[in-house]
Amino acid sequence: MVHTLPAALDRVFHALSDGTRRAMLERLKEGEMSIGELAAPFAMSFAGASKHVRVLESAELVSRRISGRTHYCRLEAARLAEAQAWLKHYERFWTQSLDTLEALLKAEDGQKGMDDD
């Protein structure tokens, strides 16, 4: 079983529930960026981007470094790995369900072939 605190996992999934935040994380894969750089493609204010960054920080998906007046963000992937591990527990369920569906579809195709004869 994954040993993640439920509240921490809730914060991760909450942070990932927003498309802008997911896009910010995607951009941070390239390396550290200022909040202004993160805000640029979204036509949002620094304050708006900063709110998104605070949610990502709360989920421990991003860390912030301040240099003078500039705030730089860096991706912290450990919590993403924990979320992936939690989701992996359901992989067996989906694999079994899809295998069952595949078997049913093959049986149905086989039956149709026999009916055509």
MODELLER restraints for C-alpha pairs under 7 A, 6 or more apart:
rsr = mdl.restraints
at = mdl.atoms
rsr.add(forms.Gaussian(group=physical.xy_distance, feature=features.Distance(at['CA:2:A'], at['CA:85:A']), mean=6.70, stdev=0.5))
rsr.add(forms.Gaussian(group=physical.xy_distance, feature=features.Distance(at['CA:2:A'], at['CA:86:A']), mean=6.14, stdev=0.5))
rsr.add(forms.Gaussian(group=physical.xy_distance, feature=features.Distance(at['CA:4:A'], at['CA:82:A']), mean=6.90, stdev=0.5))
rsr.add(forms.Gaussian(group=physical.xy_distance, feature=features.Distance(at['CA:8:A'], at['CA:59:A']), mean=6.46, stdev=0.5))
rsr.add(forms.Gaussian(group=physical.xy_distance, feature=features.Distance(at['CA:9:A'], at['CA:83:A']), mean=6.57, stdev=0.5))
rsr.add(forms.Gaussian(group=physical.xy_distance, feature=features.Distance(at['CA:11:A'], at['CA:58:A']), mean=6.93, stdev=0.5))
rsr.add(forms.Gaussian(group=physical.xy_distance, feature=features.Distance(at['CA:11:A'], at['CA:59:A']), mean=4.84, stdev=0.5))
rsr.add(forms.Gaussian(group=physical.xy_distance, feature=features.Distance(at['CA:12:A'], at['CA:59:A']), mean=4.89, stdev=0.5))
rsr.add(forms.Gaussian(group=physical.xy_distance, feature=features.Distance(at['CA:15:A'], at['CA:21:A']), mean=6.66, stdev=0.5))
rsr.add(forms.Gaussian(group=physical.xy_distance, feature=features.Distance(at['CA:15:A'], at['CA:55:A']), mean=6.00, stdev=0.5))
rsr.add(forms.Gaussian(group=physical.xy_distance, feature=features.Distance(at['CA:15:A'], at['CA:56:A']), mean=5.78, stdev=0.5))
rsr.add(forms.Gaussian(group=physical.xy_distance, feature=features.Distance(at['CA:15:A'], at['CA:59:A']), mean=6.62, stdev=0.5))
rsr.add(forms.Gaussian(group=physical.xy_distance, feature=features.Distance(at['CA:16:A'], at['CA:22:A']), mean=5.72, stdev=0.5))
rsr.add(forms.Gaussian(group=physical.xy_distance, feature=features.Distance(at['CA:21:A'], at['CA:52:A']), mean=6.23, stdev=0.5))
rsr.add(forms.Gaussian(group=physical.xy_distance, feature=features.Distance(at['CA:24:A'], at['CA:38:A']), mean=6.20, stdev=0.5))
rsr.add(forms.Gaussian(group=physical.xy_distance, feature=features.Distance(at['CA:25:A'], at['CA:75:A']), mean=6.60, stdev=0.5))
rsr.add(forms.Gaussian(group=physical.xy_distance, feature=features.Distance(at['CA:28:A'], at['CA:74:A']), mean=6.26, stdev=0.5))
rsr.add(forms.Gaussian(group=physical.xy_distance, feature=features.Distance(at['CA:28:A'], at['CA:75:A']), mean=5.58, stdev=0.5))
rsr.add(forms.Gaussian(group=physical.xy_distance, feature=features.Distance(at['CA:29:A'], at['CA:75:A']), mean=6.58, stdev=0.5))
rsr.add(forms.Gaussian(group=physical.xy_distance, feature=features.Distance(at['CA:31:A'], at['CA:74:A']), mean=6.58, stdev=0.5))
rsr.add(forms.Gaussian(group=physical.xy_distance, feature=features.Distance(at['CA:32:A'], at['CA:72:A']), mean=6.35, stdev=0.5))
rsr.add(forms.Gaussian(group=physical.xy_distance, feature=features.Distance(at['CA:32:A'], at['CA:73:A']), mean=5.48, stdev=0.5))
rsr.add(forms.Gaussian(group=physical.xy_distance, feature=features.Distance(at['CA:32:A'], at['CA:74:A']), mean=4.65, stdev=0.5))
rsr.add(forms.Gaussian(group=physical.xy_distance, feature=features.Distance(at['CA:33:A'], at['CA:72:A']), mean=5.29, stdev=0.5))
rsr.add(forms.Gaussian(group=physical.xy_distance, feature=features.Distance(at['CA:33:A'], at['CA:73:A']), mean=5.41, stdev=0.5))
rsr.add(forms.Gaussian(group=physical.xy_distance, feature=features.Distance(at['CA:33:A'], at['CA:74:A']), mean=6.84, stdev=0.5))
rsr.add(forms.Gaussian(group=physical.xy_distance, feature=features.Distance(at['CA:34:A'], at['CA:70:A']), mean=6.62, stdev=0.5))
rsr.add(forms.Gaussian(group=physical.xy_distance, feature=features.Distance(at['CA:34:A'], at['CA:71:A']), mean=5.47, stdev=0.5))
rsr.add(forms.Gaussian(group=physical.xy_distance, feature=features.Distance(at['CA:34:A'], at['CA:72:A']), mean=4.09, stdev=0.5))
rsr.add(forms.Gaussian(group=physical.xy_distance, feature=features.Distance(at['CA:34:A'], at['CA:73:A']), mean=5.96, stdev=0.5))
rsr.add(forms.Gaussian(group=physical.xy_distance, feature=features.Distance(at['CA:35:A'], at['CA:46:A']), mean=6.83, stdev=0.5))
rsr.add(forms.Gaussian(group=physical.xy_distance, feature=features.Distance(at['CA:35:A'], at['CA:49:A']), mean=6.56, stdev=0.5))
rsr.add(forms.Gaussian(group=physical.xy_distance, feature=features.Distance(at['CA:35:A'], at['CA:50:A']), mean=6.61, stdev=0.5))
rsr.add(forms.Gaussian(group=physical.xy_distance, feature=features.Distance(at['CA:35:A'], at['CA:71:A']), mean=6.03, stdev=0.5))
rsr.add(forms.Gaussian(group=physical.xy_distance, feature=features.Distance(at['CA:35:A'], at['CA:72:A']), mean=6.18, stdev=0.5))
rsr.add(forms.Gaussian(group=physical.xy_distance, feature=features.Distance(at['CA:35:A'], at['CA:73:A']), mean=6.81, stdev=0.5))
rsr.add(forms.Gaussian(group=physical.xy_distance, feature=features.Distance(at['CA:36:A'], at['CA:46:A']), mean=6.01, stdev=0.5))
rsr.add(forms.Gaussian(group=physical.xy_distance, feature=features.Distance(at['CA:39:A'], at['CA:45:A']), mean=6.81, stdev=0.5))
rsr.add(forms.Gaussian(group=physical.xy_distance, feature=features.Distance(at['CA:39:A'], at['CA:46:A']), mean=6.49, stdev=0.5))
rsr.add(forms.Gaussian(group=physical.xy_distance, feature=features.Distance(at['CA:39:A'], at['CA:49:A']), mean=5.36, stdev=0.5))
rsr.add(forms.Gaussian(group=physical.xy_distance, feature=features.Distance(at['CA:56:A'], at['CA:62:A']), mean=5.55, stdev=0.5))
rsr.add(forms.Gaussian(group=physical.xy_distance, feature=features.Distance(at['CA:57:A'], at['CA:63:A']), mean=5.99, stdev=0.5))
rsr.add(forms.Gaussian(group=physical.xy_distance, feature=features.Distance(at['CA:60:A'], at['CA:76:A']), mean=6.74, stdev=0.5))
rsr.add(forms.Gaussian(group=physical.xy_distance, feature=features.Distance(at['CA:60:A'], at['CA:79:A']), mean=6.55, stdev=0.5))
rsr.add(forms.Gaussian(group=physical.xy_distance, feature=features.Distance(at['CA:61:A'], at['CA:75:A']), mean=6.05, stdev=0.5))
rsr.add(forms.Gaussian(group=physical.xy_distance, feature=features.Distance(at['CA:61:A'], at['CA:76:A']), mean=4.80, stdev=0.5))
rsr.add(forms.Gaussian(group=physical.xy_distance, feature=features.Distance(at['CA:61:A'], at['CA:77:A']), mean=6.14, stdev=0.5))
rsr.add(forms.Gaussian(group=physical.xy_distance, feature=features.Distance(at['CA:61:A'], at['CA:79:A']), mean=6.15, stdev=0.5))
rsr.add(forms.Gaussian(group=physical.xy_distance, feature=features.Distance(at['CA:62:A'], at['CA:73:A']), mean=6.27, stdev=0.5))
rsr.add(forms.Gaussian(group=physical.xy_distance, feature=features.Distance(at['CA:62:A'], at['CA:74:A']), mean=5.47, stdev=0.5))
rsr.add(forms.Gaussian(group=physical.xy_distance, feature=features.Distance(at['CA:62:A'], at['CA:75:A']), mean=4.70, stdev=0.5))
rsr.add(forms.Gaussian(group=physical.xy_distance, feature=features.Distance(at['CA:62:A'], at['CA:76:A']), mean=5.07, stdev=0.5))
rsr.add(forms.Gaussian(group=physical.xy_distance, feature=features.Distance(at['CA:63:A'], at['CA:73:A']), mean=5.62, stdev=0.5))
rsr.add(forms.Gaussian(group=physical.xy_distance, feature=features.Distance(at['CA:63:A'], at['CA:74:A']), mean=5.34, stdev=0.5))
rsr.add(forms.Gaussian(group=physical.xy_distance, feature=features.Distance(at['CA:63:A'], at['CA:75:A']), mean=6.63, stdev=0.5))
rsr.add(forms.Gaussian(group=physical.xy_distance, feature=features.Distance(at['CA:63:A'], at['CA:76:A']), mean=6.57, stdev=0.5))
rsr.add(forms.Gaussian(group=physical.xy_distance, feature=features.Distance(at['CA:64:A'], at['CA:71:A']), mean=6.48, stdev=0.5))
rsr.add(forms.Gaussian(group=physical.xy_distance, feature=features.Distance(at['CA:64:A'], at['CA:72:A']), mean=5.50, stdev=0.5))
rsr.add(forms.Gaussian(group=physical.xy_distance, feature=features.Distance(at['CA:64:A'], at['CA:73:A']), mean=4.55, stdev=0.5))
rsr.add(forms.Gaussian(group=physical.xy_distance, feature=features.Distance(at['CA:64:A'], at['CA:74:A']), mean=6.46, stdev=0.5))
rsr.add(forms.Gaussian(group=physical.xy_distance, feature=features.Distance(at['CA:65:A'], at['CA:71:A']), mean=5.77, stdev=0.5))
rsr.add(forms.Gaussian(group=physical.xy_distance, feature=features.Distance(at['CA:65:A'], at['CA:72:A']), mean=5.06, stdev=0.5))
rsr.add(forms.Gaussian(group=physical.xy_distance, feature=features.Distance(at['CA:65:A'], at['CA:73:A']), mean=6.38, stdev=0.5))
rsr.add(forms.Gaussian(group=physical.xy_distance, feature=features.Distance(at['CA:66:A'], at['CA:72:A']), mean=6.10, stdev=0.5))
